[in-house]
């Protein structure tokens, strides 16, 4: 997971983990590949085109630095269990040769070991895939593919500055299944200015025609510093409309559920991505790469963003971490509510912090308002209703009091 740099504690050159902090359970690894061929207008991820890097760091330099961080992670987590999930995100990981990505997988396996049946995912833009690349990705060790489709409507793709043709993502997903990928996911974005209800339904129908095992659908967010933000600010296009976003979400949920892809997380349907579940369940992961974020044993940290600075730190034997937070027990409890409430499996009632009587009253009111439902069992849980999913942040605020 890669994100914005934050303020936080200074990180010693020796590494981000304070003495005595270790992973106590399942371990995941995220690998951030910061390269993109072009920049999409809505994207604020930590990515760079070749022109933006200006030759200061090539692929080989990045790979060397990433392998060095994997080795540093292994030294910091001595005795850690085998890695259960690996996720390559970006950026566009598939701009790199599959064999190069495979060398990073091999480095993780050498240092940590990959658990039996480990899930190894890469994100991919559809224009980077063809049958030969897909076969090479399987050979490299990938078991799951996540393809950025975003839309099947030409006008929507143009507004988002996506360069692939409307049908390319669906074709790539079908090729991936034919190549031998058992797990194939498609990503969609809804609520783009100018998108009609018919556009959205056509995008969903097109995605389902590829018979994916998983589908993600995200509301368009206009992020600061993006080309899309400038266009909205200048009045060229309107901002996304909240009522439209809600309509799009409800339409997607109904259609995907009917197609046999039930929701398991607010923005995700189908066969769960085990790596993403590790995030939502507040488990431990180490983020490799510039701008990558990590969480181990209640310590959260983030790497420097620029690839050259990242590489320089590792080649000098220093940690690339820029800042860290050591979460208090209260902060960890709040985070469990924030993340766990997003899952269809529900949030354990015992995870709600504070006085049990007051928490019970908050839950009662949320049930009466139709925002959560109680799931009875050996471990009573709360699950968001469809209405609750639409205003999940409000529900969490009320749960926390």
N, C-alpha and C positions, 0 to 999 in steps of 0.2 A: 504494500500500500504506500503510495507516494502522495504527498500533500504539501501544503504551504509550510514554510518555516515559521516557528512560533518562538515566543520568548520562553525562557526556562532556565534551569540551573546550567552552569558551565559544565562541560564534560571533560574529565581528565583525558590526557593524550593516550592513556593506557586503555580506555574504553568506557562505555556508558553504564555498565552495571556496577553498583556499589558492592563492597565486599559482602559475601554471603548470599547474594541474590542468585538463585538458580531457577531453571524451569522445573516445575513440579508435575508436569503432565504432558499431554500430547504436544508436539512441536510442529509448527508449519514454517515454511520459508517463502517469502515473497521476493521476486527478483524484478527490479525496475529497469527496463530498457528505455533510455531517454530519447531515442532517435525517431524522427518522423520525416516522411518525404515532403509533406506540406503541413501547414497548420490550419486546423479547422477553426472556423470563426467563433464557435461557442466554447472551445477548449481552454481551460486554465491549468491543465496538468503540467508537470515539470518535464517538458519535452523541447527538443531542439532540432531544427533542420540543419542540413550540412552548411548552409550559408550562415546560419546563426552561430555555429561553432567555429567557423572560419579556420578549420584545420587544426584547432588547438588540441583536439582529442579525437582520434579515430577509433574504429571498432576494436582493433587489437589492444589499444590502450585501455579502453573500457573493460574488455574481457579480462585483462591482467588485473585491473583494480578489483573487479567483482570477485575473481577467484581469491584475491588476497583478503577481501572482507569475509568470504566464506570460511577461510582458514582462521581468521580472527574470531569469528563467531564460534567456531568449534573449540578454540582455546578458552573462550569465556564461558562456554557451556559444557565444560568437561563432565562427562557422565550423563549427558542428555540422552533421551530416548531417540530411537530412529525417527526420521522425519516422515510424517503421515501425509502431508500435502505440500506441493510446490506450485506456485502460481507466477507465471511470467506476464507482467503487465507493462503498460507504457503510456505514451509512446506506441511504437509498432514493433514488437519483438520480432515479427517475421520479416522485417527488413534485413535482419541478420541471417546468414546462412544457417539452415537447420543443424549442420554439424557443429557450428560455433555455439549455438544454444545447447546442443547435446554435451559439449565439454563442460558447461556450467552444471548441468544435471549430474554428470559424472563426478565433478568436484564435490557436489553435495553428497553424493552416494559414498564417495571415498572418505570424506571427513565425518559424516554423521551416520551414514547408512540410510537407505530408503526402506521404510516398513513394507512388509508384504502387502501387495495391493495398493500401494501409495497412489494417490491421485496427483497427476502432473499436468497442469493446464497451461496453455499459452493463449493470450489474446492474439487476434490477427485481423488485419484489414483485408477485405475480400479481394482487392486487386493484387495482393501479394501471394495469393494461393493458386496453385494449379495441381493436377494429379501428381506430378513429380515432387513438388514441394511437400505435399501432404504425405506422400510415402516416406520422404526423408524425415519429416517430423515424427512419424511413428517410429522409425528406426532410431531416432535420437532419444526416444524414451517418453514422449508425450502420450498421455492417455485421454486427454480431453481438450477440446478446441472451443474457444469463445470468439465468435465472429461479430465484428461491428457492422451491423446492417443499418440501423437508425431509422430508415424509412424506405418505402417502395415508391414514393411519389417524387417525380423529378423536381418539382418546385421546392419541396421540402429539403431535398438533398442540396439543392443550389443555395438555399438560405443558410444551411448549416456548413456550406463550403466543403461538402464531401465530394471526393473526386471519382468515386466508383459509379457505374451505371446502375439504374434501379434494380435490375434483375441479377446483378453479379453476386450479391451476398447469398441469395437463395441457391444459385448455381454452385457456389463454393461449398455451401452446407451439404448439398446433395453429393458433391464430389468427395467431401470428407467422410460421409457415411459409406460411400462406395469404396473408399480407400481402406476402411477398417476402423475408423473412429466410432466407438460405441457411444461416446458422450459428446454431443455437439450442441452448443448454445448459440443463440442469436440475441444481440442487443438492439433494442428499439428506443427511440426518444419520441415523446408525445408532447403536444402543445406548442410546436413551432409556429410562429406567426405565419398566417396564410394557410396552415393545414386545415382541411375540411374534415368533417366526420367521415366522409367517404374516403378521403386519403388515409385516415387512420385505420378504417376497416380494411381497406385494400392492403395496407402494410401488414396487419395482423394475419389476414388470409394468406398473403404471400409467404410470410414466415412459417406459418403452419404447414404450408404445402411442402416444405423441405423436411417435414417430420423431425424437428429438433427434439432432443430430450429435455431441453431447458430453454427458457426464454426470460430475458430481463427487459423490463420496460421502465424507463425513468422519465419523470417530468423534466422538461427543459428548464434549466436554471441559467439566468443571465449573470455571469460572473464578472466581477470587476477586472479590468485590464484586458478584456477580450475584444476582438473586433465586433462581436455581436453586441456587447455593451455599448460600444461607440455608436453603432447604428441605431440602437434604441434611444440613446441619449440625444442623438441628432434628429430624432423624429422620423428616420427613414422607415422603420418598422415599429409596430406596437410591442409592448412587453407581453409575455404570456398572461393569459387570463385565468384566474384561480377557478372560476366556475367551469371553464372549458377543460382545465386540467382534471378536475374531479369527474366530469363526464367521460373523458378519455379513459381514466383509470377504471371506472365502473364498466365501461364497454370492454376493456381488455380483460378484466377479471371474469366477466361472464363468458366471453368467448373462449378464453384459455381453459377455464374450468370445464366447460362443455366438451372441449377437445381432449380432455384427459390430462391436462397440465394444471394441477391444483397449486394454489399459492403455498409457499413455505416460509417466505419472508416478504415484507411489504412490496418490494419491487421485483420479486423473483418467483417464477412458477416452474413446476416440473420436477425432474430428478434433482435433488439438492446438490449444489456445489459444496463439497466437504470443506474446501478451503475457506469459502465465505462463511460457512457455519462456524468455523473456528473463531472468526472475528466476532460474530454475534453472540457466541457463548463465552466471550472474554477469555479465550485461551491464549497461549503464548505463540508469538511468531517473531521471526527476525527478518527485517526488511533489508535486502541487499540492493545497493545502487544509490545514485545521487537523488536526494530528496526523499528516500524511502523512510517510512515510519516503522517502529517496532514496539512490541510490548512483551516483556518477560517479568514474571513474578511481581507485578504491580509497578514496574518501572517502564515508563514510556519515553522513547527518544526519537529524534529525527536527524537525518543526515543533511550535510550541506547540499545545496541544490545544484550548483554548477558542476557538470561532469569533470571539468579540468581541475577544479578545487578538490573534488572528491578523489580523483586519481592521485593528485599530489600528496594528499594526506596519507593515503595508504602506502604509496611508494616510499614515503618518509618514515613509515612504521608507526603512524599515528592513527587514532580512531577518526573516521570521517564524521562522527556524530557532532552536530552543532549545539544541541541543547537536550535536556531531559527533564522529566517530571517524576518524582517518587510519589505515587498516589497514597493518600491516607486510607485507612479502612473505610471511612465514610465515603470518600470519593470512589473507591472501588465498588461499594454497594450501590451508589447512584448509577455508576456506569453499567452494572449488571441489569438494572431496571431499564436504562436507556436502550441498551442493545438487545437484551432478552425479550423485551416486550414486542419487538418487531417480528418475532417468529410465530408461525402457526402452531408450533408445539406448546406455546404459551409460556408465561412467566411464572415461576414458582411463587406462590403467595408468600412463602417464608423469605423470599428475597426482597420484599418491600421493607425498606428501613423504617425505623422509628417505633413508636408505641403501637402495640398490636391493636388496641381498641380504636385508636385514631385511624390507623391504616385500614381497619375493617370498615369504618365509616366511609372513608374515601372510596373504597372498592364498591360499597353498596350504592353510593351515588352514581358511580360510573356505570354500574349495571343498570340502574334505573334509567339513565340517560341513553342507554342502548349503545354505549361505546366499547364495553368489554362484556365477555361472557365467561362464566365460571366453568372450568373443565374439572370434573370430579375424578378422583382416582387415588392411588396410594400417596401421590404428592399433588395436592390441589394446586391448580394453575389458573391464570387469567389469560384469555386470548382476545385480541382485538376483533371487534365486529368489522364489517365492511365500512360502516360509518366511522368507526374508531381508526381504521387504517388511513382514512382521508385526513384526519387531524391527529396523527400519532403524537406529534410533539406536545400538543395540548393535553393529551391523555397522560403522557409521562409527567408533565408538570403537575397535574392533579394527583397522580399517584405518589409523587414525592412530597406533596404538601406544600 
